[in-house]
Amino acid sequence: METVQELIPLAKELMAQKPSRKLVRLYVLGGVLALFGAVLGLMETLCSPFTAAGRLREREAAVAELQVARERQALGARALQEKSKQLEAVQGCRAPTNRLHAS
């Protein structure tokens, strides 16, 4: 059934066949579930822009955290390089002063 207009003739045809009480309950249950699904689909369609905006904010926050972590890592690497250069400079200066006699 593609349109609601087809629902009324279907209901008239079903009632003309004199279905049992259990069958009527089954038809009503199916109709209620179909209506419930349609309402849920409509709510999902209406609320989807808000959830997409939330996901976008979460993604931007994650990217910002990643950039901060990369900057910290780069600063740590620079500090480590500077310390190693200072150690090399200090070790290079001390080497001649430690030799007080000819070997």
Phi and psi in radians as a Rosetta constraint file:
Dihedral C 1 N 2 CA 2 C 2 CIRCULARHARMONIC -1.682 0.35
Dihedral N 2 CA 2 C 2 N 3 CIRCULARHARMONIC -0.439 0.35
Dihedral C 2 N 3 CA 3 C 3 CIRCULARHARMONIC -2.283 0.35
Dihedral N 3 CA 3 C 3 N 4 CIRCULARHARMONIC 2.846 0.35
Dihedral C 3 N 4 CA 4 C 4 CIRCULARHARMONIC -1.248 0.35
Dihedral N 4 CA 4 C 4 N 5 CIRCULARHARMONIC -0.429 0.35
Dihedral C 4 N 5 CA 5 C 5 CIRCULARHARMONIC -1.130 0.35
Dihedral N 5 CA 5 C 5 N 6 CIRCULARHARMONIC -0.432 0.35
Dihedral C 5 N 6 CA 6 C 6 CIRCULARHARMONIC -1.395 0.35
Dihedral N 6 CA 6 C 6 N 7 CIRCULARHARMONIC -0.240 0.35
Dihedral C 6 N 7 CA 7 C 7 CIRCULARHARMONIC -1.233 0.35
Dihedral N 7 CA 7 C 7 N 8 CIRCULARHARMONIC -0.695 0.35
Dihedral C 7 N 8 CA 8 C 8 CIRCULARHARMONIC -1.138 0.35
Dihedral N 8 CA 8 C 8 N 9 CIRCULARHARMONIC -0.851 0.35
Dihedral C 8 N 9 CA 9 C 9 CIRCULARHARMONIC -1.061 0.35
Dihedral N 9 CA 9 C 9 N 10 CIRCULARHARMONIC -0.602 0.35
Dihedral C 9 N 10 CA 10 C 10 CIRCULARHARMONIC -1.129 0.35
Dihedral N 10 CA 10 C 10 N 11 CIRCULARHARMONIC -0.774 0.35
Dihedral C 10 N 11 CA 11 C 11 CIRCULARHARMONIC -1.099 0.35
Dihedral N 11 CA 11 C 11 N 12 CIRCULARHARMONIC -0.710 0.35
Dihedral C 11 N 12 CA 12 C 12 CIRCULARHARMONIC -1.110 0.35
Dihedral N 12 CA 12 C 12 N 13 CIRCULARHARMONIC -0.715 0.35
Dihedral C 12 N 13 CA 13 C 13 CIRCULARHARMONIC -1.150 0.35
Dihedral N 13 CA 13 C 13 N 14 CIRCULARHARMONIC -0.732 0.35
Dihedral C 13 N 14 CA 14 C 14 CIRCULARHARMONIC -1.121 0.35
Dihedral N 14 CA 14 C 14 N 15 CIRCULARHARMONIC -0.696 0.35
Dihedral C 14 N 15 CA 15 C 15 CIRCULARHARMONIC -1.253 0.35
Dihedral N 15 CA 15 C 15 N 16 CIRCULARHARMONIC -0.499 0.35
Dihedral C 15 N 16 CA 16 C 16 CIRCULARHARMONIC -1.204 0.35
Dihedral N 16 CA 16 C 16 N 17 CIRCULARHARMONIC -0.435 0.35
Dihedral C 16 N 17 CA 17 C 17 CIRCULARHARMONIC -1.438 0.35
Dihedral N 17 CA 17 C 17 N 18 CIRCULARHARMONIC -0.111 0.35
Dihedral C 17 N 18 CA 18 C 18 CIRCULARHARMONIC 0.974 0.35
Dihedral N 18 CA 18 C 18 N 19 CIRCULARHARMONIC 1.142 0.35
Dihedral C 18 N 19 CA 19 C 19 CIRCULARHARMONIC -1.266 0.35
Dihedral N 19 CA 19 C 19 N 20 CIRCULARHARMONIC 2.799 0.35
Dihedral C 19 N 20 CA 20 C 20 CIRCULARHARMONIC -1.250 0.35
Dihedral N 20 CA 20 C 20 N 21 CIRCULARHARMONIC 2.906 0.35
Dihedral C 20 N 21 CA 21 C 21 CIRCULARHARMONIC -1.113 0.35
Dihedral N 21 CA 21 C 21 N 22 CIRCULARHARMONIC -0.660 0.35
Dihedral C 21 N 22 CA 22 C 22 CIRCULARHARMONIC -1.140 0.35
Dihedral N 22 CA 22 C 22 N 23 CIRCULARHARMONIC -0.690 0.35
Dihedral C 22 N 23 CA 23 C 23 CIRCULARHARMONIC -1.156 0.35
Dihedral N 23 CA 23 C 23 N 24 CIRCULARHARMONIC -0.692 0.35
Dihedral C 23 N 24 CA 24 C 24 CIRCULARHARMONIC -1.100 0.35
Dihedral N 24 CA 24 C 24 N 25 CIRCULARHARMONIC -0.744 0.35
Dihedral C 24 N 25 CA 25 C 25 CIRCULARHARMONIC -1.071 0.35
Dihedral N 25 CA 25 C 25 N 26 CIRCULARHARMONIC -0.698 0.35
Dihedral C 25 N 26 CA 26 C 26 CIRCULARHARMONIC -1.114 0.35
Dihedral N 26 CA 26 C 26 N 27 CIRCULARHARMONIC -0.749 0.35
Dihedral C 26 N 27 CA 27 C 27 CIRCULARHARMONIC -1.105 0.35
Dihedral N 27 CA 27 C 27 N 28 CIRCULARHARMONIC -0.736 0.35
Dihedral C 27 N 28 CA 28 C 28 CIRCULARHARMONIC -1.145 0.35
Dihedral N 28 CA 28 C 28 N 29 CIRCULARHARMONIC -0.739 0.35
Dihedral C 28 N 29 CA 29 C 29 CIRCULARHARMONIC -1.066 0.35
Dihedral N 29 CA 29 C 29 N 30 CIRCULARHARMONIC -0.764 0.35
Dihedral C 29 N 30 CA 30 C 30 CIRCULARHARMONIC -1.087 0.35
Dihedral N 30 CA 30 C 30 N 31 CIRCULARHARMONIC -0.717 0.35
Dihedral C 30 N 31 CA 31 C 31 CIRCULARHARMONIC -1.140 0.35
Dihedral N 31 CA 31 C 31 N 32 CIRCULARHARMONIC -0.719 0.35
Dihedral C 31 N 32 CA 32 C 32 CIRCULARHARMONIC -1.138 0.35
Dihedral N 32 CA 32 C 32 N 33 CIRCULARHARMONIC -0.737 0.35
Dihedral C 32 N 33 CA 33 C 33 CIRCULARHARMONIC -1.130 0.35
Dihedral N 33 CA 33 C 33 N 34 CIRCULARHARMONIC -0.673 0.35
Dihedral C 33 N 34 CA 34 C 34 CIRCULARHARMONIC -1.136 0.35
Dihedral N 34 CA 34 C 34 N 35 CIRCULARHARMONIC -0.734 0.35
Dihedral C 34 N 35 CA 35 C 35 CIRCULARHARMONIC -1.129 0.35
Dihedral N 35 CA 35 C 35 N 36 CIRCULARHARMONIC -0.728 0.35
Dihedral C 35 N 36 CA 36 C 36 CIRCULARHARMONIC -1.074 0.35
Dihedral N 36 CA 36 C 36 N 37 CIRCULARHARMONIC -0.730 0.35
Dihedral C 36 N 37 CA 37 C 37 CIRCULARHARMONIC -1.109 0.35
Dihedral N 37 CA 37 C 37 N 38 CIRCULARHARMONIC -0.682 0.35
Dihedral C 37 N 38 CA 38 C 38 CIRCULARHARMONIC -1.155 0.35
Dihedral N 38 CA 38 C 38 N 39 CIRCULARHARMONIC -0.715 0.35
Dihedral C 38 N 39 CA 39 C 39 CIRCULARHARMONIC -1.133 0.35
Dihedral N 39 CA 39 C 39 N 40 CIRCULARHARMONIC -0.733 0.35
Dihedral C 39 N 40 CA 40 C 40 CIRCULARHARMONIC -1.108 0.35
Dihedral N 40 CA 40 C 40 N 41 CIRCULARHARMONIC -0.700 0.35
Dihedral C 40 N 41 CA 41 C 41 CIRCULARHARMONIC -1.098 0.35
Dihedral N 41 CA 41 C 41 N 42 CIRCULARHARMONIC -0.702 0.35
Dihedral C 41 N 42 CA 42 C 42 CIRCULARHARMONIC -1.142 0.35
Dihedral N 42 CA 42 C 42 N 43 CIRCULARHARMONIC -0.751 0.35
Dihedral C 42 N 43 CA 43 C 43 CIRCULARHARMONIC -1.123 0.35
Dihedral N 43 CA 43 C 43 N 44 CIRCULARHARMONIC -0.687 0.35
Dihedral C 43 N 44 CA 44 C 44 CIRCULARHARMONIC -1.120 0.35
Dihedral N 44 CA 44 C 44 N 45 CIRCULARHARMONIC -0.704 0.35
Dihedral C 44 N 45 CA 45 C 45 CIRCULARHARMONIC -1.140 0.35
Dihedral N 45 CA 45 C 45 N 46 CIRCULARHARMONIC -0.703 0.35
Dihedral C 45 N 46 CA 46 C 46 CIRCULARHARMONIC -1.257 0.35
Dihedral N 46 CA 46 C 46 N 47 CIRCULARHARMONIC -0.599 0.35
Dihedral C 46 N 47 CA 47 C 47 CIRCULARHARMONIC -1.604 0.35
Dihedral N 47 CA 47 C 47 N 48 CIRCULARHARMONIC -0.139 0.35
Dihedral C 47 N 48 CA 48 C 48 CIRCULARHARMONIC -1.102 0.35
Dihedral N 48 CA 48 C 48 N 49 CIRCULARHARMONIC -0.612 0.35
Dihedral C 48 N 49 CA 49 C 49 CIRCULARHARMONIC -1.092 0.35
Dihedral N 49 CA 49 C 49 N 50 CIRCULARHARMONIC -0.581 0.35
Dihedral C 49 N 50 CA 50 C 50 CIRCULARHARMONIC -1.250 0.35
Dihedral N 50 CA 50 C 50 N 51 CIRCULARHARMONIC -0.683 0.35
Dihedral C 50 N 51 CA 51 C 51 CIRCULARHARMONIC -1.237 0.35
Dihedral N 51 CA 51 C 51 N 52 CIRCULARHARMONIC -0.581 0.35
Dihedral C 51 N 52 CA 52 C 52 CIRCULARHARMONIC -1.165 0.35
Dihedral N 52 CA 52 C 52 N 53 CIRCULARHARMONIC -0.671 0.35
Dihedral C 52 N 53 CA 53 C 53 CIRCULARHARMONIC -1.146 0.35
Dihedral N 53 CA 53 C 53 N 54 CIRCULARHARMONIC -0.668 0.35
Dihedral C 53 N 54 CA 54 C 54 CIRCULARHARMONIC -1.123 0.35
Dihedral N 54 CA 54 C 54 N 55 CIRCULARHARMONIC -0.729 0.35
Dihedral C 54 N 55 CA 55 C 55 CIRCULARHARMONIC -1.121 0.35
Dihedral N 55 CA 55 C 55 N 56 CIRCULARHARMONIC -0.667 0.35
Dihedral C 55 N 56 CA 56 C 56 CIRCULARHARMONIC -1.123 0.35
Dihedral N 56 CA 56 C 56 N 57 CIRCULARHARMONIC -0.738 0.35
Dihedral C 56 N 57 CA 57 C 57 CIRCULARHARMONIC -1.104 0.35
Dihedral N 57 CA 57 C 57 N 58 CIRCULARHARMONIC -0.717 0.35
Dihedral C 57 N 58 CA 58 C 58 CIRCULARHARMONIC -1.123 0.35
Dihedral N 58 CA 58 C 58 N 59 CIRCULARHARMONIC -0.701 0.35
Dihedral C 58 N 59 CA 59 C 59 CIRCULARHARMONIC -1.146 0.35
Dihedral N 59 CA 59 C 59 N 60 CIRCULARHARMONIC -0.739 0.35
Dihedral C 59 N 60 CA 60 C 60 CIRCULARHARMONIC -1.117 0.35
Dihedral N 60 CA 60 C 60 N 61 CIRCULARHARMONIC -0.684 0.35
Dihedral C 60 N 61 CA 61 C 61 CIRCULARHARMONIC -1.129 0.35
Dihedral N 61 CA 61 C 61 N 62 CIRCULARHARMONIC -0.707 0.35
Dihedral C 61 N 62 CA 62 C 62 CIRCULARHARMONIC -1.132 0.35
Dihedral N 62 CA 62 C 62 N 63 CIRCULARHARMONIC -0.702 0.35
Dihedral C 62 N 63 CA 63 C 63 CIRCULARHARMONIC -1.133 0.35
Dihedral N 63 CA 63 C 63 N 64 CIRCULARHARMONIC -0.712 0.35
Dihedral C 63 N 64 CA 64 C 64 CIRCULARHARMONIC -1.111 0.35
Dihedral N 64 CA 64 C 64 N 65 CIRCULARHARMONIC -0.742 0.35
Dihedral C 64 N 65 CA 65 C 65 CIRCULARHARMONIC -1.094 0.35
Dihedral N 65 CA 65 C 65 N 66 CIRCULARHARMONIC -0.694 0.35
Dihedral C 65 N 66 CA 66 C 66 CIRCULARHARMONIC -1.136 0.35
Dihedral N 66 CA 66 C 66 N 67 CIRCULARHARMONIC -0.705 0.35
Dihedral C 66 N 67 CA 67 C 67 CIRCULARHARMONIC -1.127 0.35
Dihedral N 67 CA 67 C 67 N 68 CIRCULARHARMONIC -0.719 0.35
Dihedral C 67 N 68 CA 68 C 68 CIRCULARHARMONIC -1.096 0.35
Dihedral N 68 CA 68 C 68 N 69 CIRCULARHARMONIC -0.732 0.35
Dihedral C 68 N 69 CA 69 C 69 CIRCULARHARMONIC -1.107 0.35
Dihedral N 69 CA 69 C 69 N 70 CIRCULARHARMONIC -0.700 0.35
Dihedral C 69 N 70 CA 70 C 70 CIRCULARHARMONIC -1.144 0.35
Dihedral N 70 CA 70 C 70 N 71 CIRCULARHARMONIC -0.705 0.35
Dihedral C 70 N 71 CA 71 C 71 CIRCULARHARMONIC -1.113 0.35
Dihedral N 71 CA 71 C 71 N 72 CIRCULARHARMONIC -0.728 0.35
Dihedral C 71 N 72 CA 72 C 72 CIRCULARHARMONIC -1.091 0.35
Dihedral N 72 CA 72 C 72 N 73 CIRCULARHARMONIC -0.727 0.35
Dihedral C 72 N 73 CA 73 C 73 CIRCULARHARMONIC -1.136 0.35
Dihedral N 73 CA 73 C 73 N 74 CIRCULARHARMONIC -0.709 0.35
Dihedral C 73 N 74 CA 74 C 74 CIRCULARHARMONIC -1.144 0.35
Dihedral N 74 CA 74 C 74 N 75 CIRCULARHARMONIC -0.723 0.35
Dihedral C 74 N 75 CA 75 C 75 CIRCULARHARMONIC -1.116 0.35
Dihedral N 75 CA 75 C 75 N 76 CIRCULARHARMONIC -0.691 0.35
Dihedral C 75 N 76 CA 76 C 76 CIRCULARHARMONIC -1.105 0.35
Dihedral N 76 CA 76 C 76 N 77 CIRCULARHARMONIC -0.713 0.35
Dihedral C 76 N 77 CA 77 C 77 CIRCULARHARMONIC -1.153 0.35
Dihedral N 77 CA 77 C 77 N 78 CIRCULARHARMONIC -0.710 0.35
Dihedral C 77 N 78 CA 78 C 78 CIRCULARHARMONIC -1.116 0.35
Dihedral N 78 CA 78 C 78 N 79 CIRCULARHARMONIC -0.757 0.35
Dihedral C 78 N 79 CA 79 C 79 CIRCULARHARMONIC -1.094 0.35
Dihedral N 79 CA 79 C 79 N 80 CIRCULARHARMONIC -0.703 0.35
Dihedral C 79 N 80 CA 80 C 80 CIRCULARHARMONIC -1.129 0.35
Dihedral N 80 CA 80 C 80 N 81 CIRCULARHARMONIC -0.699 0.35
Dihedral C 80 N 81 CA 81 C 81 CIRCULARHARMONIC -1.146 0.35
Dihedral N 81 CA 81 C 81 N 82 CIRCULARHARMONIC -0.723 0.35
Dihedral C 81 N 82 CA 82 C 82 CIRCULARHARMONIC -1.123 0.35
Dihedral N 82 CA 82 C 82 N 83 CIRCULARHARMONIC -0.707 0.35
Dihedral C 82 N 83 CA 83 C 83 CIRCULARHARMONIC -1.125 0.35
Dihedral N 83 CA 83 C 83 N 84 CIRCULARHARMONIC -0.715 0.35
Dihedral C 83 N 84 CA 84 C 84 CIRCULARHARMONIC -1.168 0.35
Dihedral N 84 CA 84 C 84 N 85 CIRCULARHARMONIC -0.625 0.35
Dihedral C 84 N 85 CA 85 C 85 CIRCULARHARMONIC -1.155 0.35
Dihedral N 85 CA 85 C 85 N 86 CIRCULARHARMONIC -0.714 0.35
Dihedral C 85 N 86 CA 86 C 86 CIRCULARHARMONIC -1.124 0.35
Dihedral N 86 CA 86 C 86 N 87 CIRCULARHARMONIC -0.724 0.35
Dihedral C 86 N 87 CA 87 C 87 CIRCULARHARMONIC -1.106 0.35
Dihedral N 87 CA 87 C 87 N 88 CIRCULARHARMONIC -0.719 0.35
Dihedral C 87 N 88 CA 88 C 88 CIRCULARHARMONIC -1.128 0.35
Dihedral N 88 CA 88 C 88 N 89 CIRCULARHARMONIC -0.697 0.35
Dihedral C 88 N 89 CA 89 C 89 CIRCULARHARMONIC -1.156 0.35
Dihedral N 89 CA 89 C 89 N 90 CIRCULARHARMONIC -0.739 0.35
Dihedral C 89 N 90 CA 90 C 90 CIRCULARHARMONIC -1.175 0.35
Dihedral N 90 CA 90 C 90 N 91 CIRCULARHARMONIC -0.743 0.35
Dihedral C 90 N 91 CA 91 C 91 CIRCULARHARMONIC -1.162 0.35
Dihedral N 91 CA 91 C 91 N 92 CIRCULARHARMONIC -0.614 0.35
Dihedral C 91 N 92 CA 92 C 92 CIRCULARHARMONIC -1.178 0.35
Dihedral N 92 CA 92 C 92 N 93 CIRCULARHARMONIC -0.593 0.35
Dihedral C 92 N 93 CA 93 C 93 CIRCULARHARMONIC -1.334 0.35
Dihedral N 93 CA 93 C 93 N 94 CIRCULARHARMONIC -0.583 0.35
Dihedral C 93 N 94 CA 94 C 94 CIRCULARHARMONIC -1.394 0.35
Dihedral N 94 CA 94 C 94 N 95 CIRCULARHARMONIC -0.453 0.35
Dihedral C 94 N 95 CA 95 C 95 CIRCULARHARMONIC -0.993 0.35
Dihedral N 95 CA 95 C 95 N 96 CIRCULARHARMONIC -0.847 0.35
Dihedral C 95 N 96 CA 96 C 96 CIRCULARHARMONIC -1.202 0.35
Dihedral N 96 CA 96 C 96 N 97 CIRCULARHARMONIC -0.538 0.35
Dihedral C 96 N 97 CA 97 C 97 CIRCULARHARMONIC -1.295 0.35
Dihedral N 97 CA 97 C 97 N 98 CIRCULARHARMONIC -0.392 0.35
Dihedral C 97 N 98 CA 98 C 98 CIRCULARHARMONIC -1.324 0.35
Dihedral N 98 CA 98 C 98 N 99 CIRCULARHARMONIC -0.425 0.35
Dihedral C 98 N 99 CA 99 C 99 CIRCULARHARMONIC -1.520 0.35
Dihedral N 99 CA 99 C 99 N 100 CIRCULARHARMONIC 1.687 0.35
Dihedral C 99 N 100 CA 100 C 100 CIRCULARHARMONIC -1.581 0.35
Dihedral N 100 CA 100 C 100 N 101 CIRCULARHARMONIC -0.241 0.35
Dihedral C 100 N 101 CA 101 C 101 CIRCULARHARMONIC -2.346 0.35
Dihedral N 101 CA 101 C 101 N 102 CIRCULARHARMONIC 2.783 0.35
Dihedral C 101 N 102 CA 102 C 102 CIRCULARHARMONIC -1.342 0.35
Dihedral N 102 CA 102 C 102 N 103 CIRCULARHARMONIC 2.531 0.35
